[in-house]
């Protein structure tokens, strides 16, 4: 551009400062979006410790499965006591029920929550699944950052004791446990889909997204549920499941009151994992029995 042209451009920008600012902002947004699009999800970053292990799933056509890298930490109010991962497995045919767990956000419990699942097997054993924004060691979670390919997505398989004691004792959060109204056949189909999705994610990583790939809508997508606002306003997820018949009970308020398990989990926290599972199941079954008539749902 010749000197005269540059001068006229500069005069035009000075004459229209608002337009100039908008152009600059648009350029920054385009560059930022390009960087986001070009970012590639990976499995080998320097992850925060409790999200550092990628579970490996083996699933046979006959329904036998194994999980390498199942997290089984123990916790006190002060922090983790023992950090370990182990192998677990079983048969899909042995799953009997699925429990939906809600960890309400302390600042906005009616709007925001973390959600996870417990799979109950015939020997009173539980396997837990939580879907997480996988943070690096120097990162803090941010819902805004989660819109921009900041975090990878991670399916974490863990003991029920790990998942629940972490929340109820270490983080001092409320924990509500609801039985899902599913037949055993529906529970088996759901477990198979979650195992297959974990397997696929280990082969081809994806990004977490606050709106489209968060803890709750990943559960909903695997379960074959249609999109609902509670997949974003996750504190309302249990109410939505009650509304479509996947959580039984005449009054959701009564069901939610019975589902509160924080004190029970704290009381059981020091038990070995198998004893924890059995004792927790006794407690949640007793709480859910008055509402559990008719165990079929749309999944």
Backbone bond lengths (Angstrom), bond angles and torsions (degrees), N, CA, C in turn:
res aa  C-N    CA-C-N  psi(-1)  N-CA   C-N-CA  omega(-1)  CA-C   N-CA-C  phi
1 X - - - 1.465 - - 1.527 108.77 -
2 X 1.317 117.56 131.97 1.450 121.30 -179.63 1.520 110.32 -74.49
3 X 1.356 115.20 164.43 1.455 120.10 -176.01 1.504 113.58 -55.88
4 X 1.360 117.41 -40.66 1.450 119.63 179.61 1.511 112.06 -63.38
5 X 1.346 116.71 -39.64 1.464 121.19 179.80 1.517 111.71 -65.39
6 X 1.340 115.40 -42.66 1.464 118.84 178.47 1.520 110.69 -62.61
7 X 1.334 116.30 -39.04 1.459 119.53 179.89 1.514 111.68 -64.21
8 X 1.351 116.62 -43.58 1.462 119.13 179.22 1.529 111.34 -64.32
9 X 1.373 116.80 -37.70 1.468 119.97 178.18 1.532 110.05 -62.89
10 X 1.330 116.42 -45.94 1.467 120.58 -179.36 1.529 110.26 -62.11
11 X 1.339 117.01 -42.08 1.457 119.70 178.64 1.531 110.76 -63.86
12 X 1.356 116.30 -37.16 1.464 119.56 179.28 1.517 111.56 -66.00
13 X 1.325 116.69 -40.38 1.473 120.02 179.25 1.523 110.84 -66.14
14 X 1.349 116.31 -40.29 1.466 119.72 179.43 1.518 110.35 -66.76
15 X 1.314 116.82 -32.08 1.463 120.04 -177.73 1.521 111.66 -76.51
16 X 1.302 118.39 -22.72 1.468 122.78 -178.79 1.532 109.89 -128.56
17 X 1.332 117.73 69.80 1.476 119.93 -175.83 1.520 113.30 -63.35
18 X 1.345 118.40 -33.40 1.460 119.78 179.94 1.524 110.46 -65.28
19 X 1.344 115.39 -46.22 1.451 118.93 178.52 1.528 110.48 -61.61
20 X 1.325 116.82 -40.13 1.462 120.53 -179.95 1.527 110.86 -62.44
21 X 1.346 115.47 -41.78 1.469 118.71 178.82 1.515 112.14 -64.59
22 X 1.338 116.03 -40.17 1.465 119.91 179.34 1.527 111.10 -65.40
23 X 1.326 116.41 -39.78 1.459 120.10 178.24 1.525 110.45 -63.08
24 X 1.341 116.38 -43.35 1.460 120.06 179.22 1.522 111.41 -64.22
25 X 1.321 115.74 -41.79 1.465 119.93 178.67 1.520 111.17 -63.40
26 X 1.344 115.97 -43.03 1.457 120.34 178.83 1.527 110.76 -61.76
27 X 1.324 116.48 -40.63 1.464 119.73 179.25 1.530 111.06 -62.95
28 X 1.337 116.52 -42.03 1.461 120.48 178.60 1.527 110.87 -63.34
29 X 1.347 116.33 -42.94 1.457 120.35 -179.82 1.526 111.42 -64.75
30 X 1.336 116.60 -39.91 1.465 120.20 178.86 1.521 110.16 -64.09
31 X 1.326 117.29 -43.53 1.462 120.36 178.38 1.522 111.50 -63.52
32 X 1.347 116.24 -42.12 1.460 120.07 179.78 1.516 111.10 -64.74
33 X 1.334 116.39 -43.49 1.474 120.10 -179.89 1.522 110.75 -65.31
34 X 1.326 116.88 -37.26 1.466 120.32 177.17 1.519 110.80 -62.44
35 X 1.329 116.19 -43.43 1.463 119.94 178.78 1.522 111.18 -63.02
36 X 1.348 116.54 -38.63 1.467 120.94 178.91 1.519 110.70 -64.87
37 X 1.330 116.10 -46.05 1.458 120.66 -178.05 1.524 110.95 -63.12
38 X 1.322 116.89 -37.86 1.453 120.98 -176.02 1.529 112.73 -80.15
39 X 1.330 117.81 -13.42 1.464 119.92 -179.77 1.525 109.42 -67.99
40 X 1.312 116.77 138.11 1.460 122.30 -176.04 1.521 110.09 -109.65
41 X 1.338 118.31 128.90 1.467 119.64 176.96 1.533 110.80 -67.77
42 X 1.329 115.90 144.42 1.461 120.88 -175.62 1.517 110.40 -137.24
43 X 1.329 114.62 164.84 1.465 121.59 177.50 1.522 112.49 -107.41
44 X 1.340 118.15 -6.24 1.463 120.56 -166.84 1.526 114.16 -117.56
45 X 1.324 117.35 34.73 1.463 119.29 177.56 1.534 110.15 -85.54
46 X 1.320 115.96 174.65 1.468 121.39 177.95 1.520 108.32 -85.11
47 X 1.344 116.04 85.31 1.456 121.40 -170.56 1.520 112.59 -78.77
48 X 1.349 115.52 154.49 1.452 120.25 168.95 1.534 107.21 -58.67
49 X 1.335 117.55 146.11 1.465 120.55 -162.97 1.526 113.88 -60.05
50 X 1.323 117.84 -44.40 1.465 117.90 -173.65 1.529 112.84 -73.71
51 X 1.346 116.69 -7.82 1.463 121.27 175.11 1.532 111.40 -116.34
52 X 1.316 117.23 22.76 1.458 121.07 -170.56 1.524 114.07 -86.11
53 X 1.326 118.71 -16.42 1.468 121.48 -175.54 1.528 109.84 -103.95
54 X 1.316 115.67 125.80 1.467 121.22 174.73 1.528 108.44 -87.65
55 X 1.332 118.89 116.67 1.465 119.43 -178.95 1.521 111.39 -66.68
56 X 1.323 114.99 143.75 1.460 121.00 177.54 1.523 108.29 -113.35
57 X 1.325 115.24 126.58 1.457 122.25 -174.28 1.522 109.97 -110.65
58 X 1.317 116.10 134.20 1.463 122.03 167.55 1.522 106.81 -117.80
59 X 1.324 116.13 128.14 1.464 121.52 -176.46 1.520 108.70 -136.43
60 X 1.327 116.20 117.25 1.460 120.06 -176.95 1.525 110.36 -88.84
61 X 1.333 117.72 159.82 1.472 120.36 176.35 1.522 112.41 -59.15
62 X 1.342 116.98 -25.83 1.462 120.74 179.64 1.525 112.91 -81.36
63 X 1.338 117.13 -6.82 1.457 120.39 177.44 1.510 115.38 96.26
64 X 1.328 117.47 7.87 1.464 119.49 171.59 1.526 107.98 -78.54
65 X 1.325 116.82 139.20 1.458 118.90 -179.33 1.525 110.58 -139.24
66 X 1.318 114.47 155.11 1.460 120.75 172.76 1.513 108.97 -138.30
67 X 1.324 114.83 149.12 1.464 121.80 179.68 1.521 107.48 -126.08
68 X 1.314 117.25 116.65 1.457 122.41 172.53 1.521 107.66 -98.90
69 X 1.332 116.67 127.67 1.457 119.73 -177.92 1.505 113.34 95.38
70 X 1.336 116.74 33.05 1.462 120.42 174.18 1.532 108.03 -79.56
71 X 1.317 116.71 124.63 1.467 120.85 -175.97 1.526 110.43 -77.68
72 X 1.327 116.04 137.03 1.460 120.87 -179.15 1.526 109.61 -144.61
73 X 1.328 115.65 60.27 1.454 121.09 177.52 1.528 110.03 -79.51
74 X 1.326 114.83 156.33 1.459 120.39 170.32 1.524 108.75 -116.90
75 X 1.350 115.75 154.15 1.461 120.60 -171.12 1.531 111.18 -139.33
76 X 1.318 114.16 151.52 1.457 123.14 163.40 1.523 107.08 -122.81
77 X 1.317 116.60 178.12 1.459 119.37 179.95 1.535 111.39 -61.15
78 X 1.326 116.72 -27.87 1.458 120.77 -177.73 1.524 112.97 -78.92
79 X 1.338 116.88 -19.30 1.456 118.99 -178.96 1.514 111.71 145.99
80 X 1.325 117.27 -170.74 1.462 120.71 179.89 1.531 111.45 -64.20
81 X 1.330 115.28 140.12 1.459 121.32 176.59 1.524 111.14 -98.94
82 X 1.310 116.62 -42.60 1.453 122.34 -179.94 1.514 108.83 -141.68
83 X 1.332 115.83 134.02 1.455 121.51 -176.92 1.525 108.85 -115.33
84 X 1.306 116.12 114.08 1.456 118.69 -178.57 1.522 110.49 -149.95
85 X 1.318 114.33 152.60 1.457 122.75 170.89 1.524 107.17 -123.11
86 X 1.297 117.17 149.24 1.454 120.71 -178.54 1.526 109.79 -145.53
87 X 1.312 114.68 175.57 1.458 120.65 176.20 1.522 109.55 -94.54
88 X 1.307 115.49 152.24 1.466 121.74 176.33 1.521 107.25 -149.77
89 X 1.305 115.72 165.87 1.449 118.93 179.27 1.512 111.20 -176.34
90 X 1.306 115.25 -173.81 1.449 119.94 -179.16 1.513 110.21 164.28
91 X 1.316 114.66 -158.88 1.454 122.01 178.67 1.522 108.66 -120.62
92 X 1.317 115.60 132.95 1.461 119.43 178.33 1.526 110.50 -56.68
93 X 1.315 116.67 -34.54 1.467 121.00 -178.34 1.519 113.00 -62.98
94 X 1.332 117.24 -17.32 1.462 120.31 -177.01 1.526 113.71 -88.83
95 X 1.349 118.39 -5.18 1.456 119.06 -179.93 1.530 109.11 -71.50
96 X 1.326 115.84 137.33 1.457 121.35 -175.18 1.526 113.28 -112.77
97 X 1.327 116.81 -30.57 1.465 120.08 -175.52 1.521 109.02 -160.75
98 X 1.331 115.16 163.01 1.460 121.70 174.45 1.525 107.53 -127.27
99 X 1.326 115.41 134.60 1.463 122.78 178.82 1.514 108.78 -111.74
100 X 1.325 115.59 133.12 1.464 123.34 -179.53 1.521 108.28 -98.35
101 X 1.323 116.08 122.64 1.465 121.71 -174.81 1.526 109.36 -110.74
102 X 1.312 115.63 132.98 1.463 121.95 179.85 1.521 109.00 -121.28
103 X 1.319 115.63 128.12 1.464 123.23 174.94 1.537 107.20 -112.37
104 X 1.330 118.18 92.12 1.462 119.73 -176.91 1.528 112.10 -60.44
105 X 1.314 115.30 142.24 1.463 119.89 176.41 1.523 108.71 -71.32
106 X 1.342 118.33 127.78 1.475 119.32 -176.02 1.519 114.28 -57.14
107 X 1.328 117.96 -30.81 1.453 119.62 -176.50 1.513 114.93 -84.69
108 X 1.330 117.36 -22.69 1.468 120.87 -177.82 1.526 109.05 -152.79
109 X 1.324 117.69 66.64 1.466 120.45 -171.62 1.514 114.63 -63.47
110 X 1.321 118.30 -25.90 1.468 120.35 179.98 1.524 112.87 -81.01
111 X 1.331 116.32 -12.73 1.453 119.98 -177.51 1.522 113.39 -115.10
112 X 1.318 116.76 -35.32 1.458 120.27 -172.54 1.526 110.32 -126.01
113 X 1.328 114.93 140.34 1.458 120.46 177.77 1.520 108.58 -161.99
114 X 1.326 115.40 158.59 1.458 120.49 167.05 1.522 106.94 -98.17
115 X 1.319 116.37 140.77 1.456 120.51 -178.98 1.527 109.50 -125.11
116 X 1.312 116.50 148.72 1.456 122.25 -179.79 1.514 109.43 -154.22
117 X 1.334 116.92 176.55 1.451 121.87 -175.89 1.524 111.21 -127.30
118 X 1.336 115.22 149.22 1.458 122.70 168.84 1.523 107.55 -121.57
119 X 1.332 116.62 127.76 1.458 122.13 177.08 1.522 108.39 -100.19
120 X 1.333 115.59 122.88 1.465 121.60 -178.03 1.527 109.94 -97.68
121 X 1.334 115.79 130.09 1.454 121.57 179.29 1.525 109.95 -108.72
122 X 1.330 115.14 165.59 1.453 120.67 -171.13 1.505 115.51 -62.97
123 X 1.325 118.43 -20.16 1.461 121.54 179.34 1.530 112.12 -94.99
124 X 1.326 116.72 26.52 1.473 122.50 -178.01 1.526 111.64 58.03
125 X 1.308 115.10 38.11 1.458 121.81 176.89 1.519 108.31 -108.93
126 X 1.321 116.67 145.49 1.453 122.69 179.63 1.523 110.31 -120.93
127 X 1.332 115.87 141.61 1.455 122.69 167.69 1.518 107.19 -122.21
128 X 1.321 116.46 135.19 1.452 120.54 -177.25 1.515 112.68 -108.42
129 X 1.322 115.72 150.80 1.458 122.50 176.88 1.518 108.97 -135.48
130 X 1.330 116.10 124.78 1.457 121.80 172.79 1.519 108.45 -126.42
131 X 1.314 116.81 139.44 1.459 122.21 -179.36 1.525 107.57 -107.14
132 X 1.328 115.78 124.06 1.461 121.22 -165.60 1.525 112.85 -125.96
133 X 1.333 114.79 153.95 1.459 122.01 163.60 1.522 106.32 -79.87
134 X 1.311 116.34 113.35 1.476 120.51 -172.97 1.528 109.54 -82.50
135 X 1.305 114.55 108.08 1.469 120.34 -175.11 1.525 111.24 -92.26
136 X 1.327 115.01 148.90 1.452 120.12 170.14 1.528 109.50 -81.25
137 X 1.336 115.38 166.47 1.458 120.80 -171.76 1.525 113.04 -59.03
138 X 1.319 117.72 -28.73 1.464 120.96 -176.93 1.536 112.16 -101.80
139 X 1.324 118.24 14.01 1.463 121.51 -175.85 1.523 111.65 -109.22
140 X 1.313 115.17 146.13 1.457 122.58 167.62 1.527 107.69 -110.01
141 X 1.334 115.09 150.97 1.462 117.49 178.71 1.516 110.68 -70.84
142 X 1.304 115.64 140.67 1.459 123.16 174.34 1.519 107.85 -144.74
143 X 1.333 116.24 127.74 1.462 119.66 177.89 1.523 111.04 -62.33
144 X 1.329 117.18 -34.83 1.462 120.50 178.56 1.530 109.78 -68.22
145 X 1.331 117.07 -46.31 1.468 119.89 178.30 1.523 110.92 -61.03
146 X 1.334 116.71 -30.26 1.453 120.70 179.70 1.512 114.09 -68.17
147 X 1.323 117.99 -8.46 1.466 122.08 175.67 1.523 112.27 -83.07
148 X 1.344 117.54 -11.94 1.464 121.14 -166.75 1.530 112.93 -126.24
149 X 1.312 117.31 42.28 1.473 121.31 175.34 1.529 112.97 53.54
150 X 1.323 115.90 37.56 1.458 120.03 179.88 1.519 111.56 -81.98
151 X 1.343 116.75 -35.22 1.458 121.49 -174.81 1.528 110.35 -118.00
152 X 1.321 115.66 143.43 1.451 118.90 168.97 1.529 109.40 -78.54
153 X 1.316 116.34 166.53 1.458 123.65 178.34 1.526 108.46 -98.02
154 X 1.331 116.84 138.72 1.461 120.37 179.76 1.518 110.04 -137.89
155 X 1.334 116.36 129.00 1.459 122.49 169.84 1.529 106.57 -93.55
156 X 1.321 116.14 115.70 1.466 121.74 -177.56 1.517 109.06 -105.85
157 X 1.329 117.19 118.54 1.455 122.25 171.51 1.521 107.62 -94.63
158 X 1.316 116.35 134.46 1.458 120.31 -173.49 1.519 109.60 -154.01
159 X 1.328 115.09 164.68 1.459 118.55 173.45 1.519 109.49 -68.70
160 X 1.319 116.24 153.45 1.460 120.08 176.03 1.519 110.27 -60.46
161 X 1.329 116.20 -38.17 1.471 119.63 179.64 1.523 111.29 -60.54
162 X 1.326 117.33 -44.66 1.468 121.32 178.22 1.521 110.42 -57.85
163 X 1.339 116.93 -54.38 1.457 120.64 -173.07 1.523 112.44 -65.19
164 X 1.317 117.55 -40.89 1.465 120.14 -173.39 1.518 112.62 -84.18
165 X 1.324 117.64 -41.20 1.469 119.46 179.93 1.528 109.94 -68.32
166 X 1.319 117.15 -36.22 1.471 119.46 175.64 1.517 110.67 -53.85
167 X 1.325 116.10 -44.15 1.452 120.47 -175.69 1.530 113.08 -79.94
168 X 1.307 117.26 -46.00 1.465 120.43 -174.00 1.524 113.12 -76.90
169 X 1.336 117.71 -34.53 1.464 121.42 -174.19 1.525 111.47 -103.19
170 X 1.320 117.23 -56.11 1.460 120.54 -175.74 1.527 111.57 -69.88
171 X 1.334 117.48 -48.93 1.463 120.54 -179.35 1.528 112.75 -86.74
172 X 1.331 117.51 -13.15 1.462 123.51 179.19 1.527 111.28 58.67
173 X 1.330 115.29 44.84 1.460 121.25 178.46 1.526 109.93 -107.02
174 X 1.309 115.68 156.20 1.454 120.29 171.71 1.528 109.46 -68.96
175 X 1.327 115.12 149.87 1.463 121.35 177.12 1.523 107.78 -137.18
176 X 1.327 116.55 123.93 1.460 122.22 178.91 1.522 109.17 -116.50
177 X 1.337 116.36 135.15 1.466 121.39 -174.59 1.527 109.20 -123.57
178 X 1.336 115.96 121.29 1.461 122.25 -177.01 1.526 109.68 -119.76
179 X 1.315 116.46 136.35 1.458 119.39 172.48 1.520 109.13 -80.26
180 X 1.339 116.01 132.78 1.458 120.65 176.22 1.525 109.21 -85.78
181 X 1.322 115.87 137.43 1.462 121.74 -177.35 1.518 109.72 -83.52
182 X 1.326 115.01 81.12 1.458 122.69 -178.32 1.519 109.83 -124.80
183 X 1.310 116.28 148.35 1.456 119.78 168.17 1.534 108.05 -74.33
184 X 1.334 116.16 165.10 1.458 119.10 177.22 1.524 110.90 -62.84
185 X 1.319 116.95 -34.77 1.465 120.24 177.01 1.523 111.42 -63.07
186 X 1.321 117.06 -42.46 1.463 120.84 177.73 1.522 110.77 -65.81
187 X 1.322 117.37 -38.95 1.465 121.01 178.58 1.527 110.33 -64.35
188 X 1.335 117.14 -39.99 1.466 120.11 178.95 1.526 110.71 -64.68
189 X 1.331 116.79 -42.71 1.462 119.84 178.91 1.523 111.33 -62.58
190 X 1.329 116.45 -41.56 1.459 120.14 179.99 1.524 111.11 -64.74
191 X 1.335 117.42 -45.20 1.462 120.35 179.41 1.524 110.32 -60.14
192 X 1.314 117.29 -42.85 1.467 120.41 179.70 1.517 110.89 -60.20
193 X 1.328 117.36 -42.62 1.472 120.35 179.99 1.526 111.36 -64.84
194 X 1.326 117.63 -41.25 1.462 119.28 -179.58 1.528 111.78 -68.25
195 X 1.317 117.65 -37.78 1.462 120.08 176.31 1.525 110.49 -64.60
196 X 1.333 117.06 -43.70 1.460 120.75 179.63 1.531 111.20 -64.70
197 X 1.328 117.49 -38.55 1.468 120.47 178.89 1.526 111.18 -66.83
198 X 1.322 116.74 -37.85 1.465 120.03 176.49 1.521 110.35 -63.54
199 X 1.329 115.66 -43.04 1.458 121.63 178.63 1.531 110.44 -60.26
200 X 1.319 116.45 -45.29 1.463 120.83 -179.61 1.521 111.86 -64.38
201 X 1.329 116.78 -39.31 1.463 120.88 -179.24 1.526 110.79 -67.30
202 X 1.331 117.58 -32.58 1.457 120.45 176.54 1.515 112.84 -68.79
203 X 1.329 116.58 -24.55 1.464 120.61 178.30 1.525 111.97 -91.34
204 X 1.320 116.01 -31.87 1.467 120.33 -177.51 1.528 108.29 -139.00
205 X 1.328 118.24 93.56 1.469 120.71 -176.49 1.520 112.04 -64.34
206 X 1.327 114.26 153.43 1.464 122.00 178.36 1.521 108.86 -132.06
207 X 1.331 115.37 165.23 1.458 120.19 175.95 1.526 110.83 -89.17
208 X 1.299 114.73 145.68 1.464 122.59 165.86 1.523 108.34 -69.70
209 X 1.329 116.25 148.25 1.468 120.33 173.35 1.523 108.00 -141.54
210 X 1.319 116.19 129.15 1.460 121.99 -175.45 1.523 112.30 -55.34
211 X 1.334 117.34 -35.74 1.459 121.01 -176.41 1.521 113.39 -96.78
212 X 1.327 117.76 -35.74 1.461 120.41 -167.62 1.529 114.48 -114.03
213 X 1.319 118.68 -17.48 1.476 121.43 179.13 1.517 108.67 -142.98
214 X 1.324 115.66 63.42 1.466 120.23 178.07 1.531 109.43 -105.79
215 X 1.324 116.39 -174.00 1.465 120.67 -174.98 1.522 111.90 -59.65
216 X 1.322 117.32 -37.73 1.467 120.51 -172.81 1.513 112.61 -87.38
217 X 1.349 117.74 -44.80 1.465 115.47 -177.70 1.524 112.56 -74.37
218 X 1.344 118.81 -21.16 1.464 119.19 170.47 1.525 110.54 -66.39
219 X 1.333 116.96 -38.56 1.466 119.92 174.78 1.528 109.99 -63.22
220 X 1.330 116.26 -45.51 1.455 120.33 -178.93 1.511 113.04 -63.06
221 X 1.337 117.33 -41.16 1.466 120.35 -179.90 1.523 110.75 -64.57
222 X 1.330 116.97 -43.54 1.459 119.64 179.05 1.524 111.69 -65.55
223 X 1.330 116.38 -31.46 1.464 120.59 179.90 1.518 112.64 -82.36
224 X 1.333 117.90 -5.19 1.455 120.98 179.08 1.514 113.94 77.28
225 X 1.335 117.72 22.78 1.455 121.02 179.00 1.520 110.57 -86.37
226 X 1.306 116.89 142.80 1.454 120.85 174.89 1.522 111.32 -68.28
227 X 1.340 115.77 155.02 1.459 119.95 -177.30 1.518 110.62 -61.58
228 X 1.329 115.49 144.83 1.463 121.71 177.84 1.525 107.91 -145.98
229 X 1.344 119.36 150.07 1.470 120.68 179.47 1.527 114.15 -54.86
230 X 1.329 117.81 -26.71 1.466 119.72 179.05 1.522 112.51 -68.89
231 X 1.329 117.81 -10.50 1.462 119.95 173.57 1.527 111.09 -73.19
232 X 1.332 116.72 -15.86 1.461 122.28 173.96 1.530 109.87 -107.50
233 X 1.331 116.55 -48.87 1.468 121.40 173.37 1.525 106.97 -84.98
234 X 1.325 114.92 75.94 1.464 121.47 -164.54 1.530 113.74 -68.28
235 X 1.327 117.77 -17.67 1.458 119.87 175.50 1.517 112.58 -65.30
236 X 1.330 117.21 -14.36 1.465 121.57 -179.36 1.527 112.43 -102.19
237 X 1.331 116.92 7.62 1.465 120.21 -174.97 1.522 111.79 -64.42
238 X 1.334 117.70 -44.61 1.466 119.41 -178.82 1.525 110.85 -63.88
239 X 1.319 117.37 -39.06 1.455 120.26 176.85 1.521 112.00 -62.09
240 X 1.327 116.45 -38.99 1.468 120.14 177.26 1.526 110.50 -65.14
241 X 1.330 117.87 -44.12 1.464 120.39 179.43 1.532 110.87 -63.25
242 X 1.324 116.71 -35.07 1.460 119.83 174.66 1.533 109.71 -65.41
243 X 1.307 116.58 -40.98 1.463 120.38 -177.70 1.520 113.24 -64.49
244 X 1.337 117.81 -29.21 1.470 120.02 179.94 1.528 111.51 -100.44
245 X 1.321 117.33 9.60 1.451 120.68 173.06 1.507 116.24 88.01
246 X 1.328 118.32 6.74 1.457 120.33 178.78 1.532 112.50 -84.54
247 X 1.314 117.45 -15.99 1.460 122.71 168.45 1.518 106.21 -121.44
248 X 1.329 117.36 123.76 1.458 122.15 -173.30 1.523 111.72 -84.15
249 X 1.320 115.46 153.68 1.453 121.43 175.31 1.510 111.17 139.81
250 X 1.328 116.83 142.52 1.460 120.93 178.97 1.513 111.84 -67.12
251 X 1.318 116.21 -43.06 1.462 121.68 -176.61 1.525 109.11 -118.87
252 X 1.344 116.69 122.35 1.458 118.20 179.08 1.526 111.31 -64.18
253 X 1.322 117.20 -33.37 1.462 119.55 179.27 1.524 110.91 -59.90
254 X 1.333 117.36 -42.08 1.463 120.48 178.66 1.522 111.33 -67.79
255 X 1.323 116.41 -41.51 1.467 120.61 179.07 1.530 109.88 -62.88
256 X 1.322 117.02 -44.13 1.464 120.68 -179.25 1.524 111.45 -64.42
257 X 1.321 116.57 -37.54 1.462 119.67 177.81 1.530 110.55 -63.38
258 X 1.331 116.65 -43.47 1.466 120.47 -179.70 1.520 111.89 -68.77
259 X 1.338 117.67 -24.56 1.466 121.38 -175.67 1.524 113.27 -79.36
260 X 1.308 118.97 -8.32 1.470 121.31 -175.80 1.528 110.21 -69.97
261 X 1.319 116.20 120.34 1.463 120.88 -172.01 1.528 113.62 -126.84
262 X 1.319 118.11 11.63 1.461 119.33 -175.70 1.524 111.87 -59.22
263 X 1.319 118.44 -47.84 1.458 120.70 -177.61 1.520 111.22 -67.18
264 X 1.322 117.10 -38.45 1.463 120.47 177.89 1.526 110.56 -62.83
265 X 1.313 117.27 -45.25 1.470 121.24 -180.00 1.524 110.12 -61.69
266 X 1.333 117.54 -43.20 1.465 120.50 178.84 1.520 111.20 -60.93
267 X 1.322 116.80 -38.00 1.463 120.64 -179.60 1.531 111.85 -68.62
268 X 1.328 117.24 -29.32 1.463 121.72 -176.82 1.528 113.05 -95.56
269 X 1.321 117.59 -0.54 1.461 121.92 -165.42 1.521 114.63 -58.49
270 X 1.324 118.82 -31.75 1.463 121.26 -175.47 1.528 113.13 -90.04
271 X 1.324 118.34 1.65 1.457 120.21 179.79 1.531 110.72 -73.73
272 X 1.335 118.14 151.13 1.471 119.83 169.71 1.528 109.46 -59.59
273 X 1.322 115.55 156.04 1.469 120.04 -173.62 1.532 113.35 -54.91
274 X 1.341 120.68 -46.11 1.471 118.75 -179.78 1.534 112.76 -62.67
275 X 1.339 117.22 -40.86 1.465 120.71 178.62 1.522 110.67 -68.39
276 X 1.328 117.11 -36.20 1.461 120.85 176.36 1.519 110.15 -60.36
277 X 1.335 116.77 -46.55 1.469 120.34 -179.26 1.524 110.97 -58.05
278 X 1.334 116.06 -49.30 1.467 119.87 -176.02 1.520 111.24 -63.89
279 X 1.331 116.72 -42.88 1.463 119.95 -178.60 1.523 111.20 -68.88
280 X 1.323 116.89 -39.88 1.462 119.55 178.30 1.524 110.59 -64.07
281 X 1.319 117.08 -41.93 1.463 120.07 179.76 1.524 111.19 -62.26
282 X 1.298 117.46 -38.71 1.471 118.85 176.47 1.524 110.30 -60.11
283 X 1.329 115.89 -42.07 1.467 120.12 -177.50 1.525 111.82 -68.90
284 X 1.330 117.93 -46.19 1.466 119.17 -175.86 1.528 111.12 -74.12
285 X 1.329 117.40 -31.67 1.465 118.66 175.36 1.522 110.80 -64.74
286 X 1.320 116.03 -43.99 1.470 118.86 179.12 1.516 111.22 -61.83
287 X 1.338 116.72 -37.71 1.463 120.16 -179.47 1.521 112.19 -71.88
288 X 1.336 117.18 -32.23 1.463 120.06 -173.86 1.516 113.45 -93.44
289 X 1.317 118.67 -17.23 1.472 120.98 -175.22 1.531 114.32 -54.59
290 X 1.333 119.84 -42.40 1.469 117.79 -179.64 1.527 113.85 -62.67
291 X 1.345 116.82 -16.84 1.467 119.91 -174.84 1.527 112.39 -112.44
292 X 1.358 117.75 5.40 1.467 119.47 -164.86 1.513 114.33 -99.36
293 X 1.305 120.72 12.59 1.466 120.85 -179.93 1.519 109.95 -64.98
294 X 1.336 115.99 129.87 1.464 119.85 178.43 1.493 112.36 81.76
295 X 1.332 117.95 88.27 1.453 121.55 -170.76 1.531 113.39 -97.70
296 X 1.318 118.34 44.82 1.462 118.60 177.37 1.517 109.45 -122.66
297 X 1.326 114.71 146.18 1.459 120.03 -179.07 1.504 110.40 -142.33
298 X 1.345 118.04 178.47 1.454 122.33 -172.14 1.499 115.29 -86.39
299 X 1.360 119.97 5.07 1.462 119.75 -175.56 1.514 110.44 -74.40
